Amino acid sequence: MSGGPAADHGPVRDGLAGDGPARDGDVRDAAPPGTGADDGDELSERLRKYQGRAATVGGVGRDLVNAPMIRHWCEAMGDTNPAYEGPDAVAPPTMLQAWTMSGLSGHTDRPGRSGTYDELFALLDGAGYTSVVATDCEQEYLRPLRPGDEITFDSMIESVSGRKTTKLGTGYFVTTRMDIRVGGELAGTHRFRILKYRPARRSPQAGEAPRDSSGTARTGNAGAGARRPRPVVNRDNSGFWEGVGRHRLLIQRCADCGALRFPWLPGCGACGCPDWDTVESCGEGTVYSYVVMHHPPFPAFDPPYAVALIELAEGVRIVSNVVGVPPGDVRIGMPVRLEFRRYDEELELPVFRAARRAGTGPGGEG
């Protein structure tokens, strides 16, 4: 999510779990004591003691705010806002957290970091809440960040919820608040919420592969009989899915500046105009990036399979599956062609067939 400089004030909420279990309608209080949940009250009391405790004091950004990182971010996000380049450039507001991140080496060598977060996680792990999923974040922007700014930050455990039951299982929501400053002035606030949970036990549904004690499907065809997740259709993207139903891949086009954009959004990221029409993709593209999924197994998905970022001939990119070649043969730059694949009586999705098997001509069945 990338906003222009006009969006520098007010909270921004970014859902990280998609249509996952942490949405308000899917969360309920766990069962009261005496119903098989007798560890809840005692553990909740211990967890509440972590609320308000500092996780980082006087943290310093690894790098100054800088133009190369801004450029890489904008290229990855497809954000062409001119405010992010030139001598008077500002950083995209949604990069707020990026300037505080530690990189692949982790946080162990960062000054000011306490053991609070590790202690909290160890307590939850020890009680059996060993799984974790990020649910959402909220950001508030108070001043723009500019190349050369040095970031300092403090973070704290803002809240730990009572025990909740979600579709994934029973657990606790932990919210961390980070205050980001430049020269002692508050530049923004970042709240990040995760769910630490104990996975729910469930019986295999009809047609679903049985699982062993670790939860791994005991079959060579894990997807047999299971339904794929349904896409989340809302007022901002319903036109796209209507196009899919007609076997058309539609791309939004700004009615003012003419910029194409994908995925569908309520307004233009280049000029801010809310008006748009659509153009139909010709269906040609190339593999821009990809990953071959082996683990973890999911019902309705038969690993290994290739998930790719496809760059369409029109210049926008879409995430989809590559079919027609073994997953291990997918390569960056491979030409692909759009087709629509039906997965059940209700679900049809755009996928991309490899135009040729690497080094051998046309590809076979995916």
KETI-198093 format. One line per field, with one value per residue (C-alpha): residue number from 1; x negated, z negated, y. Coordinates in nm, 4 decimals. Each point is the difference from the previous one (the first is absolute). Example, Ala and Ser with C-alpha at 12.3 -4.5 7.8 and 13.67 -1.06 7.14 Angstrom:
seq	1 | 2
x	-1.2300 | -0.1370
z	-0.7800 | 0.0660
y	-0.4500 | 0.3440
***
This chain:
seq	1 | 2 | 3 | 4 | 5 | 6 | 7 | 8 | 9 | 10 | 11 | 12 | 13 | 14 | 15 | 16 | 17 | 18 | 19 | 20 | 21 | 22 | 23 | 24 | 25 | 26 | 27 | 28 | 29 | 30 | 31 | 32 | 33 | 34 | 35 | 36 | 37 | 38 | 39 | 40 | 41 | 42 | 43 | 44 | 45 | 46 | 47 | 48 | 49 | 50 | 51 | 52 | 53 | 54 | 55 | 56 | 57 | 58 | 59 | 60 | 61 | 62 | 63 | 64 | 65 | 66 | 67 | 68 | 69 | 70 | 71 | 72 | 73 | 74 | 75 | 76 | 77 | 78 | 79 | 80 | 81 | 82 | 83 | 84 | 85 | 86 | 87 | 88 | 89 | 90 | 91 | 92 | 93 | 94 | 95 | 96 | 97 | 98 | 99 | 100 | 101 | 102 | 103 | 104 | 105 | 106 | 107 | 108 | 109 | 110 | 111 | 112 | 113 | 114 | 115 | 116 | 117 | 118 | 119 | 120 | 121 | 122 | 123 | 124 | 125 | 126 | 127 | 128 | 129 | 130 | 131 | 132 | 133 | 134 | 135 | 136 | 137 | 138 | 139 | 140 | 141 | 142 | 143 | 144 | 145 | 146 | 147 | 148 | 149 | 150 | 151 | 152 | 153 | 154 | 155 | 156 | 157 | 158 | 159 | 160 | 161 | 162 | 163 | 164 | 165 | 166 | 167 | 168 | 169 | 170 | 171 | 172 | 173 | 174 | 175 | 176 | 177 | 178 | 179 | 180 | 181 | 182 | 183 | 184 | 185 | 186 | 187 | 188 | 189 | 190 | 191 | 192 | 193 | 194 | 195 | 196 | 197 | 198 | 199 | 200 | 201 | 202 | 203 | 204 | 205 | 206 | 207 | 208 | 209 | 210 | 211 | 212 | 213 | 214 | 215 | 216 | 217 | 218 | 219 | 220 | 221 | 222 | 223 | 224 | 225 | 226 | 227 | 228 | 229 | 230 | 231 | 232 | 233 | 234 | 235 | 236 | 237 | 238 | 239 | 240 | 241 | 242 | 243 | 244 | 245 | 246 | 247 | 248 | 249 | 250 | 251 | 252 | 253 | 254 | 255 | 256 | 257 | 258 | 259 | 260 | 261 | 262 | 263 | 264 | 265 | 266 | 267 | 268 | 269 | 270 | 271 | 272 | 273 | 274 | 275 | 276 | 277 | 278 | 279 | 280 | 281 | 282 | 283 | 284 | 285 | 286 | 287 | 288 | 289 | 290 | 291 | 292 | 293 | 294 | 295 | 296 | 297 | 298 | 299 | 300 | 301 | 302 | 303 | 304 | 305 | 306 | 307 | 308 | 309 | 310 | 311 | 312 | 313 | 314 | 315 | 316 | 317 | 318 | 319 | 320 | 321 | 322 | 323 | 324 | 325 | 326 | 327 | 328 | 329 | 330 | 331 | 332 | 333 | 334 | 335 | 336 | 337 | 338 | 339 | 340 | 341 | 342 | 343 | 344 | 345 | 346 | 347 | 348 | 349 | 350 | 351 | 352 | 353 | 354 | 355 | 356 | 357 | 358 | 359 | 360 | 361 | 362 | 363 | 364 | 365 | 366
x	0.0000 | -0.1540 | 0.1523 | -0.0927 | -0.1207 | 0.3534 | 0.0718 | -0.2596 | 0.2575 | 0.2354 | -0.0084 | -0.0387 | 0.1077 | -0.1579 | 0.1530 | -0.2741 | 0.1943 | 0.2281 | 0.3204 | -0.1589 | 0.1182 | -0.0775 | 0.2765 | 0.2478 | 0.2821 | -0.2124 | -0.1216 | 0.1822 | -0.0928 | -0.1358 | 0.2010 | 0.0235 | -0.1746 | 0.1436 | 0.0488 | -0.3399 | -0.1769 | -0.1065 | -0.3462 | 0.1432 | 0.0503 | -0.3397 | -0.1855 | 0.1960 | -0.1048 | -0.3642 | 0.0287 | 0.1633 | -0.3115 | -0.1826 | 0.2330 | -0.1843 | -0.3447 | -0.2667 | -0.1248 | -0.2491 | -0.1290 | -0.2096 | -0.0170 | -0.1795 | 0.0783 | -0.2674 | -0.0154 | 0.0898 | 0.3093 | -0.1472 | 0.0902 | -0.1066 | 0.2361 | 0.2786 | -0.0612 | -0.0014 | 0.3209 | 0.1767 | -0.1123 | 0.1246 | 0.3333 | 0.0418 | 0.0351 | -0.0923 | 0.0962 | -0.2447 | -0.0158 | -0.2337 | -0.2802 | -0.2085 | -0.1780 | 0.3069 | 0.1001 | 0.1805 | 0.0285 | 0.3321 | 0.1821 | 0.0609 | -0.3772 | 0.0193 | -0.0836 | -0.2627 | -0.2481 | 0.0111 | -0.0503 | -0.3140 | -0.0397 | -0.0809 | -0.2409 | 0.2916 | 0.0261 | -0.2543 | -0.2702 | 0.2278 | -0.0639 | 0.2871 | 0.1824 | 0.1272 | 0.0955 | 0.3659 | 0.1329 | -0.2053 | 0.1250 | 0.3608 | -0.0363 | -0.1733 | 0.2881 | 0.2558 | -0.2060 | -0.0310 | 0.3780 | 0.0477 | 0.0738 | -0.2839 | 0.1420 | 0.0039 | 0.1710 | -0.0174 | 0.3513 | -0.0217 | -0.1927 | 0.0944 | -0.2189 | 0.0366 | -0.2142 | -0.0851 | -0.2819 | -0.1597 | -0.3359 | -0.2712 | -0.3343 | -0.2624 | 0.2364 | -0.1274 | 0.2735 | 0.0242 | 0.2770 | 0.1460 | 0.2357 | 0.2172 | 0.2513 | 0.3145 | 0.2536 | 0.0562 | 0.3579 | 0.1950 | 0.0103 | 0.1889 | 0.1184 | -0.0478 | 0.0301 | -0.3689 | 0.0240 | 0.0003 | -0.2561 | -0.0915 | -0.0320 | -0.3181 | -0.0257 | -0.3365 | -0.0189 | -0.3054 | -0.0579 | -0.2360 | -0.1817 | -0.2345 | -0.2080 | 0.2243 | 0.3157 | 0.2669 | 0.0271 | 0.2461 | 0.1407 | 0.0116 | 0.2213 | -0.0510 | 0.2325 | -0.0611 | 0.1928 | -0.1888 | 0.2221 | 0.0375 | 0.1102 | 0.3514 | 0.0499 | 0.2350 | 0.1264 | -0.0680 | 0.2961 | 0.1445 | -0.2549 | -0.2822 | -0.3195 | -0.0532 | -0.2862 | -0.2677 | -0.0759 | -0.1951 | 0.2943 | -0.1663 | 0.2251 | -0.0730 | 0.0449 | -0.1761 | 0.3037 | 0.0765 | 0.2461 | 0.2365 | 0.3586 | -0.0688 | 0.1342 | -0.2334 | 0.0445 | 0.2478 | -0.1332 | 0.1003 | 0.2263 | 0.0846 | 0.1152 | -0.3566 | -0.0769 | 0.3395 | -0.0534 | -0.3137 | 0.1809 | 0.2921 | -0.2575 | -0.1466 | 0.3491 | 0.0055 | -0.3555 | -0.1391 | -0.2972 | 0.0848 | -0.2527 | 0.1017 | -0.0956 | 0.0025 | 0.2501 | -0.2302 | -0.3641 | 0.0635 | -0.2247 | 0.0805 | 0.0175 | 0.0308 | 0.1182 | 0.3199 | 0.0098 | 0.2560 | -0.2301 | -0.3032 | -0.3344 | -0.1634 | 0.2346 | 0.2657 | 0.2947 | 0.2889 | 0.1483 | -0.0982 | 0.0950 | -0.1456 | -0.2069 | -0.0134 | -0.3375 | -0.1144 | -0.1013 | -0.3685 | -0.2629 | -0.3265 | -0.0998 | -0.1419 | -0.0610 | 0.1189 | -0.0117 | 0.0629 | 0.2167 | -0.0851 | 0.1027 | 0.2184 | 0.2777 | 0.3438 | 0.3246 | 0.0886 | -0.3618 | -0.2188 | -0.3690 | -0.2333 | 0.1545 | -0.1332 | 0.1261 | -0.1267 | 0.0089 | 0.0923 | -0.0876 | 0.2700 | -0.0687 | 0.1906 | -0.2645 | 0.1897 | -0.0638 | 0.2288 | -0.0585 | 0.1210 | -0.0986 | -0.2173 | 0.1258 | -0.1065 | -0.3509 | -0.1343 | -0.0388 | -0.3756 | -0.0201 | 0.1483 | -0.2554 | -0.0122 | 0.0686 | 0.2004 | 0.2798 | 0.3483 | 0.3537 | 0.3208 | 0.2625 | 0.2913 | 0.0106 | 0.3091 | -0.0618 | 0.3573 | 0.3548 | -0.0346 | -0.3652 | -0.1881 | -0.3340 | -0.2472 | -0.3228 | -0.2923 | -0.1186 | -0.3665 | -0.0343 | -0.2712 | -0.1745 | -0.3509 | -0.2161 | 0.2559 | 0.2798 | 0.3695 | 0.0785 | 0.2104 | 0.2803 | -0.0532
z	0.0000 | 0.1006 | -0.0566 | 0.1329 | -0.2105 | -0.0330 | -0.2138 | -0.2626 | -0.2774 | -0.1626 | -0.0688 | 0.2797 | -0.0595 | 0.2003 | -0.0257 | 0.0126 | -0.0423 | 0.2980 | -0.0411 | -0.2922 | -0.3463 | -0.1788 | 0.1391 | -0.2580 | 0.1233 | -0.0415 | -0.3557 | -0.3194 | -0.3647 | -0.1010 | -0.2150 | -0.3703 | -0.2744 | -0.0507 | 0.3721 | 0.0804 | -0.0072 | -0.3641 | 0.0768 | 0.1428 | -0.3055 | -0.1537 | 0.3287 | 0.0845 | -0.3300 | 0.0720 | 0.3535 | -0.1148 | -0.1997 | 0.3297 | 0.1074 | -0.0021 | -0.0193 | 0.2343 | 0.2783 | 0.1462 | -0.1502 | 0.2087 | 0.3079 | 0.3015 | 0.3634 | 0.1721 | 0.2873 | 0.0476 | 0.2075 | 0.3486 | 0.3666 | 0.1099 | -0.2465 | 0.1003 | 0.3664 | -0.0584 | -0.2038 | 0.2684 | 0.2731 | -0.1985 | -0.0763 | 0.3456 | -0.1588 | 0.2415 | -0.2190 | 0.0908 | -0.3653 | -0.0645 | 0.2325 | 0.0683 | -0.2307 | -0.2200 | -0.0215 | -0.2987 | -0.0891 | 0.0592 | -0.3336 | -0.0037 | -0.0126 | -0.3637 | -0.1438 | 0.2649 | -0.1510 | -0.3342 | 0.1313 | -0.0743 | 0.3145 | 0.0228 | -0.2963 | -0.2393 | -0.3107 | -0.2323 | 0.0570 | -0.0072 | -0.2799 | -0.2362 | 0.0548 | -0.3160 | -0.0463 | -0.0606 | 0.3305 | -0.0226 | -0.3538 | 0.1063 | 0.2930 | -0.2183 | -0.2493 | 0.2758 | 0.1624 | -0.3326 | -0.0425 | 0.3405 | 0.2069 | 0.2423 | 0.3297 | 0.1125 | 0.2716 | 0.0680 | 0.0059 | 0.0732 | -0.0497 | -0.0479 | 0.0830 | -0.0757 | 0.1828 | -0.1689 | 0.2191 | 0.3285 | -0.0017 | 0.2320 | 0.1214 | -0.2668 | -0.2978 | -0.2809 | -0.1510 | -0.3689 | -0.1503 | -0.3181 | -0.0138 | -0.2674 | -0.0536 | 0.0171 | -0.0697 | -0.0350 | 0.0537 | -0.2014 | 0.1385 | 0.3304 | 0.2287 | 0.3760 | 0.2992 | -0.0344 | -0.3680 | -0.3469 | -0.0925 | -0.0955 | 0.2070 | -0.0791 | 0.1133 | 0.0149 | 0.0378 | 0.1457 | -0.0101 | 0.2756 | -0.0447 | 0.1905 | -0.2093 | -0.2980 | 0.1941 | 0.0357 | 0.3698 | -0.0205 | -0.1952 | 0.1100 | -0.1693 | 0.0928 | -0.1164 | 0.0016 | -0.1199 | -0.2002 | 0.0074 | -0.0622 | 0.3309 | -0.0052 | 0.0377 | 0.2784 | 0.1676 | 0.3722 | 0.2099 | 0.2682 | 0.2760 | -0.2017 | -0.0545 | -0.3495 | -0.1986 | -0.2254 | -0.3543 | 0.1292 | 0.2118 | 0.3297 | 0.2649 | 0.0564 | 0.3748 | 0.3235 | 0.1140 | -0.2872 | 0.2037 | 0.0921 | -0.0923 | -0.1955 | 0.1070 | 0.0680 | -0.2134 | 0.1468 | 0.1110 | -0.2063 | 0.2273 | -0.1043 | 0.1603 | 0.0971 | 0.1939 | 0.1023 | 0.3580 | 0.0278 | -0.1067 | 0.2318 | 0.2790 | -0.1053 | 0.0227 | 0.3655 | 0.0618 | 0.0192 | -0.2040 | -0.0658 | -0.1068 | -0.1509 | 0.1888 | -0.1601 | 0.1674 | -0.0577 | 0.0600 | 0.1786 | -0.2299 | -0.0115 | -0.3406 | -0.1446 | -0.2431 | 0.0058 | -0.2283 | -0.0717 | 0.1251 | 0.2177 | -0.1787 | 0.2547 | -0.0083 | -0.2614 | 0.2392 | -0.1160 | 0.3514 | 0.2240 | 0.2829 | 0.1071 | 0.2767 | 0.0762 | -0.0188 | 0.3140 | -0.2265 | 0.0902 | -0.2713 | -0.1493 | -0.3372 | -0.1998 | -0.3181 | -0.1408 | -0.2864 | 0.0021 | -0.2954 | -0.1701 | -0.3618 | -0.1950 | 0.1578 | 0.0453 | 0.0829 | 0.3702 | 0.0976 | 0.1257 | -0.0543 | 0.1580 | 0.1979 | 0.1395 | -0.1189 | 0.2199 | 0.0398 | 0.3640 | 0.1844 | 0.2594 | 0.3393 | -0.1169 | -0.2707 | -0.3177 | -0.2065 | -0.1380 | -0.2381 | 0.1369 | 0.0642 | 0.2885 | 0.1630 | 0.2987 | -0.1227 | -0.3097 | -0.2790 | -0.0001 | 0.3639 | -0.0617 | 0.0638 | -0.0247 | 0.3429 | 0.1155 | 0.2383 | -0.1141 | 0.1330 | -0.1930 | -0.0327 | -0.2361 | -0.2077 | -0.1740 | -0.3424 | -0.0964 | 0.0981 | -0.1542 | 0.0396 | 0.3149 | -0.0175 | 0.2408 | 0.0281 | 0.2400 | 0.2234 | 0.0906 | 0.3697 | 0.0292 | -0.2185 | -0.0813 | 0.2917 | 0.1483 | 0.1651 | -0.1035 | -0.3565 | -0.1150 | -0.2464 | -0.3355
y	0.0000 | 0.3297 | 0.3417 | 0.3397 | 0.2899 | 0.1293 | -0.3072 | 0.0853 | 0.0482 | -0.2438 | -0.3716 | -0.2516 | -0.3579 | -0.2792 | -0.3453 | -0.2623 | -0.3177 | 0.0563 | -0.1987 | -0.1830 | -0.0869 | 0.3233 | 0.2171 | 0.1260 | -0.2206 | -0.3115 | 0.0633 | -0.0874 | -0.0287 | -0.3373 | -0.2348 | 0.0946 | -0.1974 | -0.3459 | -0.0662 | -0.1435 | 0.3361 | 0.0188 | 0.1394 | 0.3228 | 0.2220 | -0.0697 | 0.0439 | 0.3138 | 0.1547 | -0.0739 | 0.1365 | 0.3229 | 0.0810 | 0.0524 | 0.2813 | 0.3318 | -0.1588 | 0.1350 | -0.2265 | 0.2529 | 0.3250 | 0.2379 | -0.2187 | 0.1483 | -0.0703 | -0.2061 | 0.2505 | 0.3620 | 0.0620 | -0.0249 | 0.0308 | -0.3524 | -0.1685 | 0.2370 | -0.0800 | -0.3782 | 0.0252 | 0.2038 | -0.2403 | -0.3007 | 0.1690 | 0.1509 | 0.3448 | 0.2800 | 0.2966 | 0.2810 | 0.1094 | -0.2932 | 0.1112 | 0.3085 | 0.2453 | 0.0574 | -0.3661 | -0.1459 | -0.3665 | -0.1795 | 0.0189 | -0.3758 | -0.0581 | 0.1095 | -0.3414 | -0.0786 | 0.2478 | -0.1838 | -0.3542 | -0.1980 | -0.2071 | -0.3694 | 0.0113 | 0.0525 | 0.2144 | -0.1591 | 0.2605 | 0.3044 | 0.2534 | 0.0731 | -0.3273 | -0.1692 | -0.3638 | 0.0818 | -0.1272 | -0.3210 | -0.0622 | 0.0509 | -0.2391 | -0.2592 | 0.0162 | -0.0543 | -0.2760 | -0.1783 | 0.0090 | -0.1641 | 0.3123 | -0.0709 | 0.1236 | 0.3618 | 0.2018 | 0.3731 | 0.1456 | 0.3728 | 0.3208 | 0.3636 | 0.2976 | 0.3709 | 0.2537 | 0.3315 | 0.1339 | -0.1076 | -0.1767 | 0.1296 | -0.1374 | 0.0656 | -0.0340 | -0.2227 | -0.2152 | -0.0822 | -0.2063 | -0.1444 | -0.2960 | -0.1534 | -0.2785 | 0.2093 | -0.2712 | -0.3723 | -0.1099 | -0.2483 | -0.3508 | -0.0094 | -0.2752 | 0.0411 | -0.2299 | -0.0817 | -0.0862 | 0.1553 | 0.2627 | 0.3551 | 0.3168 | 0.1937 | 0.3637 | 0.1763 | 0.3782 | 0.1669 | 0.3770 | 0.1206 | 0.3315 | 0.2290 | 0.2376 | -0.0680 | 0.0935 | -0.2659 | -0.0899 | -0.2859 | -0.2908 | -0.3617 | -0.2588 | -0.3645 | -0.2750 | -0.3740 | -0.3022 | -0.2623 | -0.3063 | -0.3714 | -0.1577 | -0.1352 | -0.3723 | -0.0905 | -0.3134 | -0.0461 | 0.1069 | -0.2207 | -0.0452 | 0.1550 | -0.1919 | -0.1465 | 0.1501 | -0.1394 | 0.1183 | 0.2989 | 0.1177 | -0.0971 | -0.1499 | -0.3692 | -0.0072 | 0.0798 | 0.1992 | 0.2368 | 0.2030 | -0.2825 | 0.0823 | 0.3194 | 0.3392 | 0.2890 | 0.3142 | 0.2470 | 0.3400 | 0.3028 | 0.2051 | 0.3566 | 0.3231 | 0.0925 | -0.3192 | -0.1397 | 0.1223 | -0.2100 | -0.3178 | 0.0760 | 0.0142 | -0.3351 | -0.1471 | 0.1134 | -0.1278 | 0.3508 | 0.1249 | 0.3653 | 0.2644 | 0.3323 | 0.3176 | 0.3453 | 0.2305 | 0.3000 | -0.0975 | -0.3300 | -0.2050 | -0.3716 | -0.1670 | -0.3476 | -0.1256 | 0.2007 | 0.3033 | 0.2739 | 0.2776 | 0.0670 | -0.0279 | 0.2305 | 0.3005 | -0.0825 | 0.0122 | -0.2233 | -0.0430 | -0.2882 | -0.2314 | -0.3339 | -0.1524 | -0.3703 | -0.1711 | -0.1774 | -0.2887 | -0.0044 | 0.0306 | -0.1199 | -0.1423 | 0.2913 | -0.2008 | -0.3321 | -0.2483 | -0.3741 | -0.1022 | -0.3304 | 0.0630 | 0.0505 | -0.2080 | 0.1568 | -0.1757 | 0.0441 | 0.0730 | -0.2824 | 0.0854 | 0.0686 | 0.2857 | 0.3265 | 0.3390 | 0.2810 | 0.3747 | 0.0432 | 0.3195 | 0.0529 | 0.1522 | 0.3086 | 0.0601 | -0.0944 | -0.3138 | -0.2677 | -0.2927 | -0.3328 | -0.3617 | -0.1162 | -0.3194 | -0.2056 | -0.0834 | -0.1755 | 0.2585 | -0.0511 | 0.1106 | 0.3453 | 0.2746 | 0.3783 | 0.1464 | -0.3028 | 0.1059 | -0.0947 | 0.0255 | 0.0623 | -0.2678 | -0.0537 | -0.3179 | -0.1337 | -0.1538 | -0.0838 | 0.0875 | 0.3493 | 0.0962 | 0.0906 | 0.1833 | 0.1567 | -0.2013 | 0.0213 | -0.2815 | -0.0114 | 0.0791 | -0.2640 | -0.2516 | 0.1205 | -0.1080 | -0.2449 | 0.1950 | -0.0023 | -0.0976 | -0.2901 | -0.0100 | 0.1759
***
